[in-house]
């Protein structure tokens, strides 16, 4: 017997929003409904439930509907000259393994986080691209960099030398001087006095030469990844992308390029992170916002070309396996949001130059989502979904406001020279860092569920931050810069101190967990304390299940720890914590307690008694986790 879908659906009553709210109120047990409402750093509200959108917004359609291009990052030639062979081998392996194209990352580029190509000579690029079928239209995305001024011209000469018609290639040079200024804090030629300035003229002539030669795909890049990597919001990314895109249109138009031809030279680049909902909405919003800019320029909107890269700021060096999960969500978000090409950062990139295994997993992350999950088959799958439409609309409003603020200040170049835009991003980045330090923004493997006993992973070369930098030439115009930073770095610095102590002494700094009461009573706070301390590299040692002070003190002394943390329920604290604290202090322990100082049922008196007994610090959800761990590490070493 075949059961029809309509018959099955009709057998269940249609639930109303009122019924849902009543169920939620029962589950919350008197708690405020607002606990279920989230806020983004832009101030947008994310509700727990949305109705179906009555009027779906603009469609998030790719330039070529269907598959997105899977790009493989090529950055291996930063070790020595012999590694040009390794870079070429890796490029061919990626293409043979399923990648559609290559993403060439040069030192000093926005994506040069710690591993990058250093040599932009004709010979080096011919070596790296040897046997890559540029004449077959293999996508090659080049990251423009002040440290690789010869890269674009070298590739053009390579194409000419091999007698390849440029229009058959899919090479994107991505000229982006304003993005480089924001990243490095200098402009090689001033732009702020208008589109006819020296900087604008130089940029336009370079783009026009490439376009006239037949390289008209992604010749110019509006790259907002630096805003994301520095801690900015989705709206700030969008506002910057619109502002830099418009600045380049103006420069090209003033240099004689038709507006319609100018916009076809442009590619947008955005970061995609593990915030799935905001990520999907951000990519959808960019298309809608750029269409509005095109209309303002008197152009009929066409789909913008968008390149996505999984976000640098979400990557961790500790327990990097979690990066695979974050990258999967990020790729999913970018693909559902309509990105035309996606680069996945290898999961060990924060450790150094990734090996072939890490690069294969980066490639396969996209291939599984595309060739096994088929998420590319439906165009704009989020279209009409109430939550995504509401988030997209909200981001459009906030992104447009950021764009208007930049334009009102005289345009992007003036905003960058004055540092106004950078200051706004830094303000949000500071708030974000505080939330990470307090554990409000959770990073698995860093400030939540750390794996203190993880095995070291191999990379081809250690992380080298110098690959990401570029020095200002003499006489260059200076401005404030935005430096990329990973959110987990403060906790990784603590772990690094613990690693150094382990290497020097054979053991990590330790904290003894004095567990009082039954297993069911102490386990929640003991597990909390273990995760809390080990996020800073302080190894947790569980004490015996007993309330006997003598046994607890003996176990503390046997543990080799200098710190002790009392773990139990508030009721047990009221009954036994003071006596145990006095005994542990007598044994030389520096004392912590898992829980808030205002312990329930103590009328405020127990905190004073505990402090007199030797408890100096209280750890709990919402405390300044990083600062507490910094102090604990100093005491434990």
N, C-alpha and C positions, 0 to 999 in steps of 0.2 A: 504494500500500500504506500502511495506517495502522499506525504503531508504537504499541502501547499503552504507557502510562506505566509500568505495573508490569513489563512485559517489559524496558523500557530500564533501570529501576532495578535489576532483578534481574541484569543482565549485568555489574554492577560489584560486587566484593566489599565487604562492610561493614567499614569501617576501625574498629579499636578505639582506645581512648584510649592504650593502651600503644604501639601503632604510631605514633600521632601524637607522643607524647612522644619516641620514638626519633628520629623525623624532626626534631623541634625540637632535640634534643641535637646532631645532626649539623650543623644549620644554625648553632647557636651556637658550634660549634668549641671546646668546652670551657668556654664562658662559663656563668655561673650562670643557672639557670632563673628565679630570682627577678627577673632583668632584665625579664622579660615580665609581671611582676605589678605593677600600679599601686596606689597608695594615694590615697584622697581626703583632703581636709583634716579630715574627720571621723574619719579612721583606718580607714575601710572598705576592704576589699581588693577589687580588681577583677582577676579571673583572666583569662588569655587564652582559656580554653575552659570551657564549662559543658555539663552534660548537660541534657536536656529536663526541665523541672520535673515531678516526679511528682504533686505536689499544688498546682496553681495557686492563687495568692493571691486576695485580693478583686478583683473586676472594677473597672476604671477607667471607669465609665459616666457620661456626661453627664446633666444633669438632663433634657434632651430629647435622646435618642440621635439621632445623625446629624450634621448640619452644626453647626459652631461659628459664633458670630457674629463677623464681621469688623468691628472697630471702627476708625474713623479719628480720629486725634488732632486736636483743634481747640484751637489755642493762639496764633492769629495776632494777637490784639488787644493785643499788648504794644508796638506801635510808636507809634501815636497814635490819636486818636478816629476818624479817617477809616478806619482799618483794620478797624473793625467790619464794614464792607462786605466787605472781603477775607475776613474770617473766615466770614461768611455764604456768600459765593460758594464758598469752599473746602469748606464743609460740604455744600452742595448738589452740588458737583462730585464729592465723594467718594461720596455716596449714589448719584448717577447713574452713577458709574463702577464700582459693584459693592460698595461697603461696605454692611454691614447696619445699622450704627449709628454713633454719635458718642461720642467720649471727650473730655469737656470738662475741660481742665487749667487750674486757676487758680493765680496766683502764690502761693507758699508751700505748695502741695500737695506730696505726696511725689513726684509725677511732674513737677514744675516744675523741670526741670534747668537750663534757661536760656532757655526760651521759654514764655510762659504768658499766659492771659487776666488782665488786671488789674482790669477793671471788672465788679463783680457787681451792678450796679444793675438795676432792673426794665427800664429802657429798653435797656440794653446787651444783656441776655440775650434780650429780645424781638427785637432786631436780629439777633443771631447765629443765633437759631433760626427766623427768618422763613422761611416756606414749608416748614419741616421738618414732615412729617406725623406729629406725635406721636400723633394719634388712630388712625393705622394701626399703632401698636405699634413704631415705629422705636426701637431700643434707644438710650438716652442714659445714659452713665455719667458721673456728676459726681464730681470729686475734691474732697472736703471739705478746706477750708483755713482756718486762723485769719485769713488775709488776705481771705477771701471769705465772711464770716459771713452775708451776705444771699442767697447764691446759691440755696440750696434753697428758701427762701421765695419768692424772685423767680420761680423756675420754677413753683412751685405756683400762684402768682397768675396767671402767664401761661396755664397750663392752664385755670384757672377762668375767666379773661377770655375765652378762646376757646371756652368751653362744652364742654370735652372731659371725658368721664368718666375720672377718674384711673386706674381699674382697667383701662382699655383701653390705657394707656401702658405702656412698659417703661423707666421712668426709675429709675435707681439713684442715690441721694444719697450713700451710703457714709459715713455719719457715723463718725468714727474719732479721738476725742480722744486715746487712748493712743498711737496711731501718730504723731499730731502731736507729742505730748510727746517720743517717742523721736527724732523727726526734728529738732525745734527746741530741745529742752532746757528746755521750760517747760510747765506745766499751767495752763490758765486758771482751773481750779477743782480743789482737791485731791481725790484719789481714794483715796489709800493707806490711809485708815482703814477702808475696806470699801465694799461695794456700796451702802450707804445714805449714803455721803458726798455732799458737795455736787456734786462732779464727776460721780459716777455718777447722781445724781438728775437733774441737768441734761441729761445724755446721754440717759437713758431717756425723759424727757418730750419731748425733741426727736424721738426716733425714734418714739414713740407717736403724736405729732401727725401725722407724715407717714403712718404706717401707717393711722391712723383716717381720714385723708383719702383713702385708696385707693392710696397709693404704698407697696406692700408688697414690692416686688422690690429686693433689695440695699440696703435702707434703711440697714443697718449694715455696715461693712467691717472685716474682720480682714486688714490689709494688711501683709505681711512684706517688701515690696520694699525698704524702707529697710535691712533687715538685709543683704540681698544687695548693695545698692549701696554699703554701708559696708565690704564685704569679708568678710561672715560666711559660714558654711558652710550646706549644705543642711539639716542637722539643726537648726541654730540658727534658720533660717527657719521650719522646721516647728514647732519648740518655741514660738517666738514667736507664730505664727499660732494654734496651739491655745490658748495662754494668753490672748491678747487676745480670741479668740472666746468662751472660757469666761467671761472677765470681763464681756463684754457680755451674755451670757446671764444671769449672776447679777444684773446691774444691772436688766435688763428684768424678770426674775422678781420682784425685790424691789419693783419699781414696779407690780406687779400684772398683768404680761403672762404669759399661759400659756406654759410652756416650749416646747410644740410650735409655738405661734404665733411665739415669739421666735426659734427657730432658722430659721424660714422667712424672717426678715428679713435674714439674714446672707449676705454674699458674701465669699469669700476672694480675696485678690490675691497672686500670686507672680510673681517675675521668672523669665524663661526665658533661659538663655544658650547658648553654643555647645558646652557639654559635653552632648552628646546623651544619653549613657547615664544620667548622674546626673540630667539634666533630666526624662527620661521617668519615672524611678523616683521623683523628688520629687513630681510631680503625682499619680502613682498612690498614693504613700504618704500624701499628705494626705487623700485620700478614706478610706483605711483607718483612719487615726488619728482623724479626726473621727467616723467611725462608732463607734469605741471610746468617745469622749467622750459621744456621744449615748446609747449603751447604759448608761454610768455614770450618766447623768441619768434613766434609766428610759424612754428613748425608743427606738422602733424606728427603726434607721438609714434615712435616705433620702439620695440623692446630694446632695453639697454643691455649691453654685453657686460656680464658680471662674473668675476672670478672670486671664489671663496677659498680661504685657507683656514684650517683648524687653528684655534687661538693659542698663541704663545703664553698668555698670562695664566691659563688654566693648567699648564704642564707642571709636573712635579719631577724633581730629581730623586726623591725618596719614594720607594715602592712605585716605580714608574709603570708597572703593569696596569695600574688604574688609568693611565693615560689612554690605553686602548679603549676603555669604556667611554671615557669623555670624548675621544675622537669619533667614536661611532655615533654618538648622539649629535655631535657637531656636524658631521657629514650628512646625517639624516636631515637635520634642520636646514642646512644650506640647499640640499637637493629638493626638499619639499617646498622651500621658499623660492626655487626657480633659478639657482645658480647655473651658469653655462659651463663652468669649469671649476674643479675643486682640487686643491692640494692638501694632502694629509701630512702633518708633521710626524715623522717617525717617533715612536714612543720613548726612545732613549735620547732624544735630541738635547734635553737639558743636561745630560751627562757628557755629551761630546759628539763627535762625528759618528753617526749611526752605522752599524754594520749591515750586511745584506739581509740578515734576518729581520731586523727592525724595519728596513725599507720595504721588504716583501709584505709585512703585516700592514704597513701604511697603505700599500697598493691594494691589498686584498680586502681591507676594510671597505673600500669603495666598490670593489668588484662584487662582494657578497651582497651589498645593499642594492646594487644595480642588476646584476645578472641572476641572483637567487631570490631577492626580495621584491624585485620589479617595482621599486618605488618611483621609477621614471616613467612608467607606463601611463599614469594619469597626470594630465597637466593641471597644475595648481590644485592639489588634493585638499588643501586647507580652505579653499574658496567656499563661502557659504557657512562655514562653521562659526557659530556665534563668538566663541572665545577668540579665535584667531582673527576674525574680522574686527572685533573690538580692539584687540591689541594693535593690529595694523593701523587702524584709524587713529588710535591714540599716539602711536609712534609717528605717523604722518604729521599730526598737529605739532608735536614737540620737536620733531626734526625740522619742520618748516620754520618754527620759531627760532631754533638755533641758527638756521640759515639766514633768516631775516636779521638777526642780531649781528651776524658777521657782515652782511651787506650794509647794514646801517652804520657800521663803524668805518666804512670806506672800502670794504672789500677784504678778501682773505689776506692779501699780502700785508696790508696795513695792520690788520688784527694780529698777524703773526709777529710783525716787527715790534708792535707795542706790547706783546705778551698777553693780551686780553684773553684770547682763546685758550692759551696754555694754562693760564691761572684758573680758568673755570674747570678744565680737566683735572688739574692738580687738586682742586678742592674736593671733587668727587673721589679721586684716587685716595686721598687721605681718609675720607669716610669709609671707603671700602677696606682700607688697610686696618682700620680700627675694628671693623666687624669681623675680619679674619682673625685678628689678634684675640678677640673675645670669643671666638668660636661660633659667632652668629652666622657667618658665611662659612660653611663647612667644606673642607677639602679633604677627601678621602686619601689617606696615606700621609697627610701632613698634620692637620690639627684635629683629625678624626680617624679612628681606627689605624693608627700607625703600625707598621710592621718593623719592629726594632731589630728583629733577627733576620732580615732579608739578605739574600745572597747578592753579591755584587754582580752587575751585568757588564758585559764587555762592550766597549766602543772602540772605534778605530783610532781616535785621538781624544785627549781630554777637552772639555769645554774651554773655549778661548774667547772671552768677551771682546778681545781686540778686533776680532773679525767683524763685529757689528759696528765699529766706530769708524769715523772719517774725520780727519783733521782739516780745519779751515785753512784755505790758502791765504797767503799774505794779502791783506787789503780787503778780505771778504767782509761783507756786511753781517754783523752778529745779531742774533735774536735769541730769546729763551727757547730751549729745546724740550722735547718730550722723550724720555728714555723708556724703553720697554722694560717691564719688570714682571716676574712671575709672582703670583699672590702667595705662593708657599715659601718664598725665599727667607723670610724671618725665622720660620720654624726650621728650615733646613740649616740655617746658620747655627742654631742650637744643637741640632743633630750632629753637625760637623765637629763641634767642640767635644761632644760625647764620643764620636768616632776617634778623635785624636787621643782622648783619654784611654779608650779601649786599646788603641795601638801601642800606647806608651806603658800601660800598666797591666794589660791582659784582661781587664774587666771594665764594664761600664759603671758610671755613677749609679747608685741604687737608692731606692726608697722601699722601706719595709711597710707593708700594709697590715696594720693591727686590726684584724677583723673580729668584731665583738658580736656575740649572740649566735643565732642559728644561721645556717647557710642561706636560707630564704631571706633572712633579715639583712645580712651584710652584703650579699652578692651584688645588688644593683649599684651601690656606691663603691664597692671594691672594683668592679669592672669600670665604672666611671673614672676612678682614680688611676687605674692602670693605663687606660687610654690617655688620660690627661697628662700624666708624668712622662709616658713614653713618647708623646708628641714632641717633647723637648730633649729626648735622649736619655732620660733617667729611667733605668730599668726597674720595674716593679717586682718585688718579691712578696708572695702571699704568706702571711703568718698562719699559725694553727687555728683551728676552730675551738676557741676557748675564751673564757672571761678571766682566767687566772693570770694575774699580773706577773707572777714568777715565771710561768711558762712563756708568756709573751715577751718578757725581757730577755730570756735565754734565746728564744728564736731570733729576736732582733740582733743580739750580739753575734749569733752564728751566721746571720745573713751578710755581714760585712757592710751593711748600709750605714750611712750617717743620718739619713732622714727617716722619719716614721710618720705614717698617716693613719689616723683613726677612721675606720669605716664601719658604719652600721646605720640603724634607723634613729630618728630623733628620740624615740622612747628609750632605746638602749643607751643613747648618749646621756640622757637624764639620770639613768641608773648607775652606769659604770664608767663613763668616759673620764671623769676627773681622776679617779683612782689609778686607772691605767696610764693616763697622761703623766701623773706624778712619777710613777714607776719608770716609764720610758725616759723622762727627762733626767731622772737620776742615773740612768744608764748612758747618758750622753747624747740622746737623740734630739735632733731639731724637729719640732713637732708641727704637723699639719692635721687638719680635720676635713673630711669630705662632707660638705654641707654648708649651708649659710650660717652666719654668726647668730642670727635671731632664731634659735632653735625652737621649734614648736613645743609648747607645754612648759617652757622654762621661765616664762614671764620676764625674759631678758636677763635673769640672774646667772644662768648657766654660762653665757659667754664670758662674763667677768671671771667666773671660777675657772673656766678652761684656760683663759689667758694667764691667770695666776699660776695654774698648774704647768704651764709651759707651751701651750698651743699658740703659735705665733701667726699662723696663716690659715685661712679657710678657702677651700677650692669648691667652686660650684659653677653651674651653667650660667654664663653671662659675666663672670669675673674676667679681669684682664689676664687671660690665659697665658699670653706670650710673656708678659712682664713677670707673672708668678713663676713661670718656668725658668726664666732667666735667673731669678733669684735662687730658685731651687737648685739649679745647676751649679751656681757658684758655691752653695752650701754643701752640695753633694760631692764635689770633686776634692 
